[in-house]
Amino acid sequence: EYHDPRNEAFGVLRVLNDDLVQPRRGFGTHPHRNMEIVTYVVQGQLTHQDSTGTKRTLGRGSVQYMTAGTGIYHSEHNLSAREPLRFVQMWIIPRRMGLEPTYGDLVG
């Protein structure tokens, strides 16, 4: 589980990350629970895959959102051989716990 006290606890905003992912690198499959996660792609291509069966690649200006609810596993990768990936991600504490996991996105 992620833990960096410098980037945590701003009201309902639990985490705010500015991630730079080098080519052919990423974050392997990991769990989340009872969290709303919103990601904005600043540069490059973000490939997301999760336990609901979703697999999407999103480019610059795209937004993805995920309700982790009762539990979801997902991964995020930069599959490019040359271009870095940069994205900003927020983890928001939901009003209600135990929601059904869902995924959505808006292509930029």
Rosetta blueprint (number, residue, H / E / L):
1 E L
2 Y L
3 H L
4 D L
5 P H
6 R H
7 N H
8 E E
9 A E
10 F E
11 G L
12 V L
13 L E
14 R E
15 V E
16 L E
17 N E
18 D E
19 D E
20 L E
21 V E
22 Q L
23 P L
24 R L
25 R E
26 G E
27 F E
28 G E
29 T E
30 H E
31 P E
32 H E
33 R L
34 N L
35 M L
36 E E
37 I E
38 V E
39 T E
40 Y E
41 V E
42 V E
43 Q E
44 G L
45 Q L
46 L E
47 T E
48 H E
49 Q E
50 D E
51 S L
52 T L
53 G L
54 T L
55 K E
56 R E
57 T E
58 L E
59 G L
60 R L
61 G L
62 S L
63 V E
64 Q E
65 Y E
66 M E
67 T E
68 A L
69 G L
70 T L
71 G L
72 I E
73 Y E
74 H E
75 S E
76 E E
77 H E
78 N E
79 L L
80 S L
81 A L
82 R L
83 E L
84 P L
85 L E
86 R E
87 F E
88 V E
89 Q E
90 M E
91 W E
92 I E
93 I L
94 P L
95 R L
96 R L
97 M L
98 G L
99 L L
100 E L
101 P L
102 T E
103 Y E
104 G E
105 D E
106 L E
107 V L
108 G L
